[in-house]
Amino acid sequence: MVEGTTRSGRVGLAEPLAEALAIFRQFNYERIYLRPLSVEQGERVVRLLQALVEHYAAHPDHLPQIDPTQTHNTARRPEAFRLAVTYVGGMTDRFACERAVELLDWPRDALPIGFDVRS
């Protein structure tokens, strides 16, 4: 990168490296990121996370950092969604799967592949 930037005056790789990186990226997209199983896994994750956010936004009293006596008028309001997104966004993958099974009765066969859920 230093060599390419020094030669051209723009931040970037020198030509042989830039071409190799482009080929590597194309391979990754074709064979890893966009293969059908990866796309399906991504869709499973999105559905699960959206459902968790919807649940916590509708039931902000279920959020651990929220005082239940202060949430009676916040359900489904923008603040509830912000808190829900913040909470769900901080979850580990396994914890999110466990919460979905426990709180939403999420079908285990609809979970992202590869998670052994203890709930």
N, C-alpha and C positions, 0 to 999 in steps of 0.2 A: 504494500500500500504506500509506503514511504517513497519507494522508487517511482511508482506510477504518478503519485502526486507531484514529486519533484520534477519529473519530465514534462507533465502536461499543465501543471499549475492548477489542476482540479483534483479534488479528493477522489481517488479511484485506483483500481488495480492496473498494473501493466498488462498489455494485450494477452500474452499467453495465459496468464493467471486468470484474467477476467473471462476468457473463453472457457477455461476449465471449470470455473465456478458456475458459469451459465449452464454448462452441460450437467454438472452435479445437481444444480437446482432443478433442472428439467427432469432428471432421473427421479429425484425425491418426490416431485409432484405427481409424476406418472405412476410410480411404483409404490409410493408410501402414502402420501397425504390424500390422494384422490382415488385410491383403490376402493372398490365397493365396501369392503369390510371396515376400512377407516372412516368412510363417509357414514356408514350405518352407526358406528360407534359414536361419532360426533353427534348424530341426530338423537341417539339415546341420552347422551349427556345433556344436550340442550333441553329435551323434554323434561328430564328429571329436575334440572335446575330451575326451569320456568315454573314447574309445579311447586317446588319448595318456596320460591319467592312468592307465588300467589298465596300459598298457605300462610306464610308468615305475615304477609301484608294484610290478609283477612283476619289473622289472629295475632296481632302484635304482642299480646300478653304472653304468647309462647316464646318470645325472644328472651333469652336469659338475661340480657342487660337492661331490660325494660321493667319498670315497676308496674305490675298489673293494675294498680289503682289509678295510674296515670294514662291508661290506654283505652278507656271506654269510648272515646270519640275519635280515635285515630285510625281505626280499621279502614283499609282501602284508600286512605288519603295519601297524597304524595309523600308525606313524611314517613308513613308506614312502609311504602314501597322502598324508599331510600334506606331505611333501617333494615328491611328484609334483604335487599340486594347486598348491603354491606355485610350482613351476617352470613348469608349463603356464600358470598364471594370469598369469605375467609375460611370456609370449611375445607377439610381434606376430602379427597375423593371418597374414601371409605366412610367417613362420618356422614357425608351427604347421602350416600346410598343407604346407610343405616337409618338416618332420619326419614328418608322417603318410605322405607319399608315400615318403620314404626308409626309415623304420623299419617301417612297417606295410604297405607296398605298397598304400597307399590308392588306389582308382581315381580318376583325375583327374576323371571325370565325376560323382563323388560329392562333390567338394570344394565348398565354398561358391562361389557364382557370382562371377566377377570377379577371380580371383587367377591371375596368371601365375606358375606355380611353376617354378623353375629346376632342381630336382632331376631 
